Amino acid sequence: MVPVPGVWVILHRVGNDRAAPLDSTRADAKGNYTFRYRRTGDQDAIYFASASYGGIAYFTPPLHHALVKGEEAEIAVFDTTSRHVPISVRGHHVVVSGVDANSMRSVTEVYELANDSSVTRVASGESAGGAVWSALFPDGARGFRVTQGDVPAGAVTFQDGKALVFAPIAPGLKQLAMTYEVPASSFPLRVPVDRPTQVLEVLIEEPKGVVTGASLKEVEPVSLERRSFRRFLGSDVAANTVAVIDLPAVATAGIDRRYLVGVTIIIGGTMVAALARALRRR
């Protein structure tokens, strides 16, 4: 890492009362920058700094302390490339809901994507071949949408049973969360694993479901918000394998989809934080 002089740095504030840039400054010849500001308004407001380099925005973590300096205030920027850069899958999490009134099940998938290079991978075009990364969906999936995560909904296109990601992926970890619906009649559901995956996790709330394939083994259930989820884990899952989720066809009370998304994001976020700490130590 070397200093980048002369880059504009912007101080941001995001709160329930207002969200706006507060100040800006240009980094000096050694890449250093300084802001002085006073916290006002919403006590839960978040303050952070950003810098744009090569057309890509990079951010600090939230600025929590009265004096933030060193690594906590560091903004790492990278050169960009549209050439092939390996994007590995550190984690892939799947949560399947109960049957709703329309005989549909909601499925949430969360990916932790890792760029272990020293450059930011950017899209090389708007076609499928120019996407930064892609994921396959099971047959019969419909109603795709991007939920909370590091990849904005506008940077993901769904076509031909795939999610095509056109957002830049900088070195480090990035989380992608998506939901879709599958008819209850489509089970057993075959979830494709088309890339090597470090950790594959499937959560089901129904006690009679069965999950097989892709090196998955049932482990201790996880309890969240007084709900118990059966949990299946696989490690170092090879590419071009399939996880088979077989759930009862009998209609049961539907689970609040917002709750499922929240549960999955919490689990995925926790794993992202753990992975980030492990990478930093390494």
PADREN-787317 format. One record per residue (C-alpha): residue number from 1; residue in three letters; x, y, z. Coordinates in nm, 2 decimals, padded with zeros to 4 digits, m for minus. Layout:
REM PADREN-787317
+-----+------+--------+--------+--------+
:  nr : rest :   east :  north :     up :
+-----+------+--------+--------+--------+
: NUM :  ALA :      X :      Y :      Z :
...
+-----+------+--------+--------+--------+
***
This chain:
REM PADREN-787317
+-----+------+--------+--------+--------+
:  nr : rest :   east :  north :     up :
+-----+------+--------+--------+--------+
:   1 :  MET :  00.00 :  00.00 :  00.00 :
:   2 :  VAL :  00.13 :  00.35 : m00.09 :
:   3 :  PRO : m00.01 :  00.69 : m00.02 :
:   4 :  VAL : m00.23 :  00.85 : m00.28 :
:   5 :  PRO : m00.20 :  01.23 : m00.28 :
:   6 :  GLY : m00.46 :  01.49 : m00.38 :
:   7 :  VAL : m00.77 :  01.27 : m00.36 :
:   8 :  TRP : m01.09 :  01.44 : m00.25 :
:   9 :  VAL : m01.23 :  01.30 :  00.07 :
:  10 :  ILE : m01.59 :  01.36 :  00.18 :
:  11 :  LEU : m01.73 :  01.34 :  00.53 :
:  12 :  HIS : m02.09 :  01.19 :  00.54 :
:  13 :  ARG : m02.36 :  01.18 :  00.80 :
:  14 :  VAL : m02.66 :  00.94 :  00.78 :
:  15 :  GLY : m02.94 :  00.95 :  01.03 :
:  16 :  ASN : m03.31 :  00.91 :  01.06 :
:  17 :  ASP : m03.35 :  01.29 :  01.07 :
:  18 :  ARG : m03.13 :  01.37 :  00.77 :
:  19 :  ALA : m02.86 :  01.23 :  00.55 :
:  20 :  ALA : m02.61 :  01.45 :  00.37 :
:  21 :  PRO : m02.24 :  01.52 :  00.31 :
:  22 :  LEU : m02.10 :  01.75 :  00.59 :
:  23 :  ASP : m01.76 :  01.85 :  00.46 :
:  24 :  SER : m01.49 :  01.78 :  00.20 :
:  25 :  THR : m01.11 :  01.82 :  00.18 :
:  26 :  ARG : m00.83 :  01.71 : m00.04 :
:  27 :  ALA : m00.57 :  01.47 :  00.09 :
:  28 :  ASP : m00.22 :  01.61 :  00.12 :
:  29 :  ALA :  00.10 :  01.49 : m00.06 :
:  30 :  LYS :  00.12 :  01.19 :  00.18 :
:  31 :  GLY : m00.24 :  01.09 :  00.14 :
:  32 :  ASN : m00.34 :  01.23 :  00.49 :
:  33 :  TYR : m00.67 :  01.41 :  00.55 :
:  34 :  THR : m00.84 :  01.58 :  00.86 :
:  35 :  PHE : m01.19 :  01.67 :  00.95 :
:  36 :  ARG : m01.33 :  01.84 :  01.26 :
:  37 :  TYR : m01.71 :  01.80 :  01.32 :
:  38 :  ARG : m01.97 :  01.80 :  01.59 :
:  39 :  ARG : m02.22 :  01.52 :  01.63 :
:  40 :  THR : m02.58 :  01.66 :  01.62 :
:  41 :  GLY : m02.94 :  01.54 :  01.60 :
:  42 :  ASP : m03.02 :  01.17 :  01.59 :
:  43 :  GLN : m02.81 :  00.99 :  01.85 :
:  44 :  ASP : m02.79 :  00.69 :  01.62 :
:  45 :  ALA : m02.66 :  00.88 :  01.32 :
:  46 :  ILE : m02.36 :  00.73 :  01.15 :
:  47 :  TYR : m02.06 :  00.93 :  01.04 :
:  48 :  PHE : m01.80 :  00.81 :  00.78 :
:  49 :  ALA : m01.56 :  00.93 :  00.52 :
:  50 :  SER : m01.53 :  00.84 :  00.15 :
:  51 :  ALA : m01.30 :  00.88 : m00.14 :
:  52 :  SER : m01.35 :  00.82 : m00.51 :
:  53 :  TYR : m01.06 :  00.67 : m00.71 :
:  54 :  GLY : m01.08 :  00.54 : m01.06 :
:  55 :  GLY : m01.45 :  00.61 : m01.06 :
:  56 :  ILE : m01.52 :  00.38 : m00.76 :
:  57 :  ALA : m01.62 :  00.51 : m00.42 :
:  58 :  TYR : m01.44 :  00.36 : m00.11 :
:  59 :  PHE : m01.54 :  00.42 :  00.25 :
:  60 :  THR : m01.42 :  00.41 :  00.61 :
:  61 :  PRO : m01.59 :  00.21 :  00.88 :
:  62 :  PRO : m01.84 :  00.42 :  01.09 :
:  63 :  LEU : m01.65 :  00.68 :  01.29 :
:  64 :  HIS : m01.75 :  00.59 :  01.65 :
:  65 :  HIS : m01.49 :  00.77 :  01.87 :
:  66 :  ALA : m01.43 :  01.14 :  01.95 :
:  67 :  LEU : m01.08 :  01.10 :  01.79 :
:  68 :  VAL : m01.05 :  00.86 :  01.50 :
:  69 :  LYS : m00.71 :  00.81 :  01.34 :
:  70 :  GLY : m00.48 :  00.54 :  01.20 :
:  71 :  GLU : m00.64 :  00.22 :  01.06 :
:  72 :  GLU : m00.99 :  00.32 :  01.17 :
:  73 :  ALA : m00.98 :  00.62 :  00.95 :
:  74 :  GLU : m00.79 :  00.47 :  00.66 :
:  75 :  ILE : m00.95 :  00.46 :  00.32 :
:  76 :  ALA : m00.79 :  00.19 :  00.10 :
:  77 :  VAL : m00.84 :  00.26 : m00.27 :
:  78 :  PHE : m00.74 :  00.03 : m00.56 :
:  79 :  ASP : m00.68 :  00.04 : m00.93 :
:  80 :  THR : m00.95 : m00.12 : m01.14 :
:  81 :  THR : m00.96 : m00.38 : m01.41 :
:  82 :  SER : m01.23 : m00.54 : m01.63 :
:  83 :  ARG : m01.01 : m00.84 : m01.69 :
:  84 :  HIS : m01.08 : m01.17 : m01.52 :
:  85 :  VAL : m01.02 : m01.16 : m01.14 :
:  86 :  PRO : m01.11 : m01.46 : m00.93 :
:  87 :  ILE : m01.41 : m01.39 : m00.71 :
:  88 :  SER : m01.43 : m01.68 : m00.46 :
:  89 :  VAL : m01.74 : m01.78 : m00.25 :
:  90 :  ARG : m01.65 : m01.78 :  00.12 :
:  91 :  GLY : m02.01 : m01.84 :  00.23 :
:  92 :  HIS : m02.34 : m01.93 :  00.07 :
:  93 :  HIS : m02.65 : m01.93 :  00.30 :
:  94 :  VAL : m03.00 : m02.05 :  00.21 :
:  95 :  VAL : m03.31 : m02.00 :  00.42 :
:  96 :  VAL : m03.64 : m02.16 :  00.31 :
:  97 :  SER : m03.98 : m02.06 :  00.45 :
:  98 :  GLY : m04.30 : m02.24 :  00.51 :
:  99 :  VAL : m04.58 : m02.26 :  00.25 :
: 100 :  ASP : m04.79 : m01.94 :  00.22 :
: 101 :  ALA : m05.15 : m01.90 :  00.12 :
: 102 :  ASN : m05.06 : m01.91 : m00.25 :
: 103 :  SER : m04.88 : m02.25 : m00.21 :
: 104 :  MET : m04.54 : m02.07 : m00.26 :
: 105 :  ARG : m04.23 : m02.08 : m00.05 :
: 106 :  SER : m03.99 : m01.78 : m00.01 :
: 107 :  VAL : m03.62 : m01.86 : m00.04 :
: 108 :  THR : m03.34 : m01.62 :  00.07 :
: 109 :  GLU : m02.99 : m01.67 : m00.04 :
: 110 :  VAL : m02.69 : m01.48 :  00.09 :
: 111 :  TYR : m02.34 : m01.50 : m00.06 :
: 112 :  GLU : m02.01 : m01.38 :  00.09 :
: 113 :  LEU : m01.79 : m01.29 : m00.21 :
: 114 :  ALA : m01.41 : m01.25 : m00.17 :
: 115 :  ASN : m01.18 : m01.06 : m00.40 :
: 116 :  ASP : m00.83 : m01.17 : m00.29 :
: 117 :  SER : m00.65 : m00.97 : m00.55 :
: 118 :  SER : m00.51 : m00.61 : m00.53 :
: 119 :  VAL : m00.75 : m00.46 : m00.79 :
: 120 :  THR : m01.12 : m00.38 : m00.80 :
: 121 :  ARG : m01.30 : m00.59 : m01.06 :
: 122 :  VAL : m01.54 : m00.38 : m01.27 :
: 123 :  ALA : m01.79 : m00.49 : m01.54 :
: 124 :  SER : m01.67 : m00.50 : m01.90 :
: 125 :  GLY : m02.01 : m00.44 : m02.05 :
: 126 :  GLU : m02.38 : m00.47 : m02.00 :
: 127 :  SER : m02.41 : m00.82 : m02.15 :
: 128 :  ALA : m02.40 : m01.14 : m01.95 :
: 129 :  GLY : m02.04 : m01.19 : m02.06 :
: 130 :  GLY : m01.94 : m00.85 : m01.91 :
: 131 :  ALA : m02.08 : m00.92 : m01.56 :
: 132 :  VAL : m01.84 : m00.92 : m01.26 :
: 133 :  TRP : m02.00 : m01.23 : m01.11 :
: 134 :  SER : m02.31 : m01.45 : m01.15 :
: 135 :  ALA : m02.52 : m01.70 : m00.96 :
: 136 :  LEU : m02.75 : m01.98 : m01.06 :
: 137 :  PHE : m03.10 : m02.03 : m00.93 :
: 138 :  PRO : m03.31 : m02.34 : m00.89 :
: 139 :  ASP : m03.56 : m02.43 : m01.16 :
: 140 :  GLY : m03.90 : m02.28 : m01.10 :
: 141 :  ALA : m03.77 : m01.98 : m00.91 :
: 142 :  ARG : m03.95 : m01.65 : m00.98 :
: 143 :  GLY : m04.00 : m01.30 : m00.83 :
: 144 :  PHE : m03.63 : m01.22 : m00.78 :
: 145 :  ARG : m03.52 : m00.92 : m00.58 :
: 146 :  VAL : m03.20 : m00.80 : m00.41 :
: 147 :  THR : m03.24 : m00.73 : m00.04 :
: 148 :  GLN : m03.00 : m00.58 :  00.22 :
: 149 :  GLY : m02.63 : m00.63 :  00.15 :
: 150 :  ASP : m02.33 : m00.46 :  00.00 :
: 151 :  VAL : m02.46 : m00.49 : m00.36 :
: 152 :  PRO : m02.73 : m00.25 : m00.47 :
: 153 :  ALA : m03.04 : m00.38 : m00.64 :
: 154 :  GLY : m02.97 : m00.16 : m00.95 :
: 155 :  ALA : m02.64 : m00.34 : m01.01 :
: 156 :  VAL : m02.80 : m00.69 : m01.04 :
: 157 :  THR : m02.99 : m00.82 : m01.34 :
: 158 :  PHE : m03.19 : m01.14 : m01.34 :
: 159 :  GLN : m03.22 : m01.34 : m01.66 :
: 160 :  ASP : m03.23 : m01.70 : m01.78 :
: 161 :  GLY : m03.22 : m01.83 : m01.42 :
: 162 :  LYS : m02.91 : m01.63 : m01.33 :
: 163 :  ALA : m02.83 : m01.33 : m01.12 :
: 164 :  LEU : m02.57 : m01.11 : m01.31 :
: 165 :  VAL : m02.38 : m00.87 : m01.09 :
: 166 :  PHE : m02.24 : m00.56 : m01.25 :
: 167 :  ALA : m02.14 : m00.38 : m00.93 :
: 168 :  PRO : m01.76 : m00.33 : m00.87 :
: 169 :  ILE : m01.61 : m00.58 : m00.63 :
: 170 :  ALA : m01.31 : m00.43 : m00.45 :
: 171 :  PRO : m01.05 : m00.64 : m00.26 :
: 172 :  GLY : m01.20 : m00.79 :  00.05 :
: 173 :  LEU : m01.54 : m00.93 :  00.13 :
: 174 :  LYS : m01.88 : m00.82 : m00.01 :
: 175 :  GLN : m02.22 : m00.95 :  00.08 :
: 176 :  LEU : m02.50 : m01.02 : m00.18 :
: 177 :  ALA : m02.85 : m01.11 : m00.05 :
: 178 :  MET : m03.14 : m01.21 : m00.28 :
: 179 :  THR : m03.49 : m01.35 : m00.23 :
: 180 :  TYR : m03.72 : m01.53 : m00.47 :
: 181 :  GLU : m04.03 : m01.76 : m00.47 :
: 182 :  VAL : m04.07 : m02.12 : m00.56 :
: 183 :  PRO : m04.39 : m02.32 : m00.59 :
: 184 :  ALA : m04.44 : m02.58 : m00.31 :
: 185 :  SER : m04.49 : m02.83 : m00.59 :
: 186 :  SER : m04.12 : m02.77 : m00.70 :
: 187 :  PHE : m03.99 : m02.96 : m00.40 :
: 188 :  PRO : m03.76 : m03.14 : m00.37 :
: 189 :  LEU : m03.57 : m02.83 : m00.47 :
: 190 :  ARG : m03.23 : m02.87 : m00.63 :
: 191 :  VAL : m03.00 : m02.57 : m00.54 :
: 192 :  PRO : m02.70 : m02.56 : m00.78 :
: 193 :  VAL : m02.36 : m02.49 : m00.64 :
: 194 :  ASP : m02.17 : m02.40 : m00.95 :
: 195 :  ARG : m01.85 : m02.26 : m00.78 :
: 196 :  PRO : m01.62 : m02.39 : m00.51 :
: 197 :  THR : m01.77 : m02.27 : m00.18 :
: 198 :  GLN : m01.59 : m02.26 :  00.15 :
: 199 :  VAL : m01.90 : m02.27 :  00.37 :
: 200 :  LEU : m02.25 : m02.38 :  00.25 :
: 201 :  GLU : m02.54 : m02.34 :  00.50 :
: 202 :  VAL : m02.90 : m02.44 :  00.46 :
: 203 :  LEU : m03.16 : m02.34 :  00.73 :
: 204 :  ILE : m03.51 : m02.49 :  00.74 :
: 205 :  GLU : m03.77 : m02.43 :  01.00 :
: 206 :  GLU : m03.99 : m02.73 :  00.93 :
: 207 :  PRO : m03.90 : m03.03 :  01.15 :
: 208 :  LYS : m03.97 : m03.29 :  00.88 :
: 209 :  GLY : m03.76 : m03.15 :  00.60 :
: 210 :  VAL : m03.45 : m03.33 :  00.46 :
: 211 :  VAL : m03.14 : m03.17 :  00.30 :
: 212 :  THR : m02.89 : m03.38 :  00.12 :
: 213 :  GLY : m02.59 : m03.35 : m00.12 :
: 214 :  ALA : m02.31 : m03.09 : m00.15 :
: 215 :  SER : m02.13 : m03.24 :  00.15 :
: 216 :  LEU : m02.41 : m03.11 :  00.38 :
: 217 :  LYS : m02.45 : m03.26 :  00.73 :
: 218 :  GLU : m02.70 : m03.17 :  00.99 :
: 219 :  VAL : m02.56 : m02.99 :  01.29 :
: 220 :  GLU : m02.71 : m02.84 :  01.61 :
: 221 :  PRO : m03.01 : m02.62 :  01.53 :
: 222 :  VAL : m02.99 : m02.25 :  01.58 :
: 223 :  SER : m03.26 : m02.05 :  01.77 :
: 224 :  LEU : m03.34 : m01.70 :  01.67 :
: 225 :  GLU : m03.62 : m01.49 :  01.80 :
: 226 :  ARG : m03.77 : m01.79 :  01.98 :
: 227 :  ARG : m03.77 : m01.99 :  01.65 :
: 228 :  SER : m03.57 : m02.30 :  01.60 :
: 229 :  PHE : m03.41 : m02.36 :  01.26 :
: 230 :  ARG : m03.27 : m02.70 :  01.16 :
: 231 :  ARG : m02.92 : m02.63 :  01.02 :
: 232 :  PHE : m02.72 : m02.81 :  00.76 :
: 233 :  LEU : m02.35 : m02.73 :  00.70 :
: 234 :  GLY : m02.10 : m02.82 :  00.43 :
: 235 :  SER : m01.74 : m02.71 :  00.40 :
: 236 :  ASP : m01.51 : m02.69 :  00.10 :
: 237 :  VAL : m01.80 : m02.78 : m00.13 :
: 238 :  ALA : m01.68 : m02.86 : m00.48 :
: 239 :  ALA : m01.81 : m02.68 : m00.79 :
: 240 :  ASN : m02.09 : m02.83 : m01.00 :
: 241 :  THR : m02.26 : m03.00 : m00.71 :
: 242 :  VAL : m02.63 : m02.98 : m00.60 :
: 243 :  ALA : m02.79 : m02.94 : m00.26 :
: 244 :  VAL : m03.14 : m03.11 : m00.25 :
: 245 :  ILE : m03.40 : m02.96 : m00.01 :
: 246 :  ASP : m03.70 : m03.18 :  00.03 :
: 247 :  LEU : m03.98 : m03.03 :  00.24 :
: 248 :  PRO : m04.34 : m03.15 :  00.31 :
: 249 :  ALA : m04.60 : m03.05 :  00.06 :
: 250 :  VAL : m04.86 : m03.00 :  00.33 :
: 251 :  ALA : m04.94 : m02.63 :  00.36 :
: 252 :  THR : m04.83 : m02.48 :  00.69 :
: 253 :  ALA : m04.86 : m02.14 :  00.84 :
: 254 :  GLY : m04.64 : m01.90 :  00.64 :
: 255 :  ILE : m04.34 : m01.73 :  00.79 :
: 256 :  ASP : m04.31 : m01.35 :  00.77 :
: 257 :  ARG : m04.07 : m01.29 :  00.48 :
: 258 :  ARG : m03.93 : m00.98 :  00.63 :
: 259 :  TYR : m03.84 : m01.18 :  00.94 :
: 260 :  LEU : m03.67 : m01.45 :  00.72 :
: 261 :  VAL : m03.47 : m01.19 :  00.53 :
: 262 :  GLY : m03.36 : m01.03 :  00.86 :
: 263 :  VAL : m03.26 : m01.36 :  01.01 :
: 264 :  THR : m03.05 : m01.45 :  00.71 :
: 265 :  ILE : m02.88 : m01.11 :  00.69 :
: 266 :  ILE : m02.79 : m01.14 :  01.06 :
: 267 :  ILE : m02.64 : m01.48 :  01.01 :
: 268 :  GLY : m02.46 : m01.37 :  00.69 :
: 269 :  GLY : m02.34 : m01.04 :  00.85 :
: 270 :  THR : m02.20 : m01.23 :  01.15 :
: 271 :  MET : m02.00 : m01.46 :  00.93 :
: 272 :  VAL : m01.88 : m01.17 :  00.71 :
: 273 :  ALA : m01.75 : m01.00 :  01.03 :
: 274 :  ALA : m01.58 : m01.32 :  01.15 :
: 275 :  LEU : m01.42 : m01.37 :  00.81 :
: 276 :  ALA : m01.30 : m01.01 :  00.79 :
: 277 :  ARG : m01.13 : m01.05 :  01.13 :
: 278 :  ALA : m00.97 : m01.37 :  01.02 :
: 279 :  LEU : m00.84 : m01.21 :  00.70 :
: 280 :  ARG : m00.71 : m00.91 :  00.89 :
: 281 :  ARG : m00.52 : m01.14 :  01.13 :
: 282 :  ARG : m00.38 : m01.34 :  00.84 :
+-----+------+--------+--------+--------+
***
